[in-house]
Amino acid sequence: MAKTSKQSQSGNQQNAASGVAGGAIEMLKQDHRKVERLFEEFGKSSDDHRKEELAEQICSELIIHTKLEEEMFYPACRKVGVEEHTMDEAQVEHDGAKVFVNDLLDSQPDEPFWEAKVSVLRELVKHHIQEEEKPGQGAFAQATAHGIDDKGLAEQLKHLKEELQERGIGRRPVRVVSLQPEGGMGYGGGRQGERRYGGRHSREEEYGYGRGGGSRSRGGWYGDPEGHSAAARERWGEGRRG
């Protein structure tokens, strides 16, 4: 798709500054509401150019939102005792959405199934939001019940969001943690590796496989999703050889 519009970047910057006063969970909920509005506008629009812009903004919002949760919020949830299966399911749901996001970043609106992919992505995101915000049982409710540092975490999320936006992270493919660890759509493989990067860099260079680092706990690689992904690949490979 074309480069993210100035309108999209401006919306991201405004969103980064909001929600902090209400805490981390409120900030993440505001992200949810924003992407819901974008999907709704996409569904109502009959202008092809506007639909392309909306799809770009949806992808950008989802990429940054998932990184915020995976690098800060999810590790914090695991640390305070949110149920492990709840967090594991949330991660897998993220990764299912990332497969579509990465494919859309490598697609054009006139290609087959493009609009259908946006529609299915909307359903995936809708389900994920419902699960995450479920009263009493969702990750947000459990995090609150376990006394997560909501205010302090909000400031960290705000700063990370601003940094990600400045680096243009929302316009690049995003790494999948729990699905297809050996290339494929999970890592933006196939056409994406050839078209987007022109063969100049290997995927290891682009995505940083094996850079490692960090110390692992049951909560995952806090602040080091790249190390987490590399470890997952190694375990998967060992399982196949065994």
N, C-alpha and C positions, 0 to 999 in steps of 0.2 A: 504494500500500500504506500501511498505518498507519505511524505514526512508529516509528523504531527502538526496540526495547525496552531497558529499563535493563540487562537481562542482556547484550544485545549490546554496549552501550557499555562495560560493565564488562569484558567479554572483550577488547574492543579495547584498553582501557587496560593490561590485564595483558600483552597481546601486545606492546605498544609497548616494555615494559621488558625483554623477553626477547631473547636472541640476540646482544646486543651483545658479550658476552665472546668469542663464537665468530667474530665478524667479520660483515661485511655480507652475505656469501653465506649464511652459516648463518642469519642473521636472516630473509632472504628465503625460505630453504627452510622455516623454521618457519611462515612465512605460508602456504606451499604446503600443508604438512601440516594446518594448521588448516582451510583451506577444503576440503580433501579430506574431513576428518572431518565438516564441516557438510553437504557433499553426500551423504555416506554416511548420515548421520542422516536427511536429508530423504527419501532413497530408501526407508528402512525405516519411516518414520513413517506412521501411518494417521489421525493427528489433524490436521484441517484448520487449526486455529488454530496449532498448533506448526509446521506446514509454512509458514505465512505468516511466522511469526517467523524461521524458518530461512532462508527466501528473502531476507528483509530483511537478515539478518546476512551472508549470502553476498554480496549486492550491496555492502554496506558494506565488507566485507573486500576485495573485488576492486577497488573504487574507490580505496581508500587504497593498496593494494598497487601498482596500476598507476601511480598518481601518484608513489610512491616510486621505482619503477624508471625511469619516464620523465623525472623531474626531476633525479635524481641518479645512479642506477646505470647506466642506458643511456648517458648522456653520458660517464660515467667509463670505460665499456667501450670506447666509440668512441675516446676519447682515448688509451688505452693500446694500441690496435691490434686489437681484436676485429674479425673479418671483418665488413665492411659489410653483406653480404647476410644474415648471421646476425641482426644488429641490426634490419635493415629488416623481415625476416620476423617477428621478435618484436613489433615495433610494429604490424604489420598484424594479427597474432593478438590483440594487446591490443584493437585497435579492433573486431575482430569480436565479441569478448566484450562490449565496451562497448555495442554496438548492442542486445544482449539485456538487459544490465543496465539501460540507460535505459528500455527498453520495460517491463521488469518494475516499475521504480519508478513507472511511469504506469499500471499494471494492477492489477486486483483478482483474487483467487484464483478467483472464480466466473466470470470471463470465459473465452471459448473459448481454447484452446491454452496457458493459463497454465502448467500443469504440464509440458506438452511443452517450453515455452521453457526452463524450469529444467533439464530433462533434456538438451537440446541444449547449453545453456550449460555444463553439467558436462562434456560430451564435448570442447567447445572448450578448456576450461581444462585438462582432463586431457592433451590433446595438447600444449598450450603448455608445461605443466610438464615433460613428457617431453623436449621439444626443449630447453628451457632447462637442464635438469639432465643432458643426455646426456653420458656420460663421453667426455672427449677432444675433443668437437666442439661441445657446447652452449655457450651464452654464459657460464655459470658456470665451466666448465672452461677456456675460452679466457681469461677474465678472470684466473683464477688463474695460468695459464701466462704471461700477459703482465705479471704483477707488479702487479696492481691494489692500491691502498692499502686493503686489506680492513678493517683495524682503524679507521683514521681515518674511512673512509666509513661504518662502522657507527654511529659517534656522530652523524654528520650525519643519517643515516636515522632514528635514534631520535628526535632532536629534531624533524625534519620530521613524523614520524608523530604525535608528541604534539600538534604544532601543528594538523595536519589534523583530528585527532579533536576537539580543543577547538573548532574552527570548524564542526564538523558536516559536513565535506565528504563523508563516507560516506553521507549521506542525500540528496544532490543529484545530478542528472544529470551525467555526466562527458563532457568534450569528446573527440571522435574526431579524430585527426590525419590519418590516411591514407585514409579512406573518406568518400564523399559530402560533399565540402566545402561544397556549397551547400544546407544545411538537411537536411530529411528526418530519418530515424531517427538518422543520425549525430550530429546536434546536439540530439537530443531534440525534434524539431519536431512538427508536426501537433497531435494532441490535447494533447500535453504542454505546448506553449507556451500553449495556451488554457486548459487545465484547471488546471495547476499554478500558473501565474503570473497567470491571470485577465486577461490583456491589459494589465496595468499597466506592464510593461516590455517593451521589444523584446528579442529574443534577443541583439542586439548589446550591450545594456546588461547583460543577465544573464550572458552568457558572456565579455564583454570583447573582442569582435572589434575589431581595429585599435588596441588600446592599445599594441601594439608594444613597442619597447625591446629591449635585449639585443644582443649581437654574435654573428653567426652564424659557425660553422665547420662542417666536415664532420660533426662530432659533433652537430649540431642546435643548437637555441637552449637552451643550458645555463641551467637555472633560469628559462626563459621559454617554456613550452609554448604560452602564448597568442600570443606573437609568431610562433612556429613555425606555428601553425594559421592565423593571418592571412596569413602569407607563402604558405602552401600554397594558400589560397583565391585569392590574387592571381595566382599562376602558373597555376592551373587556369582562371581567367577569361580570362587572356591567351591561353591555348591555344585556347579556344573562339572568341574573337574572331578569332584568326588563321586 
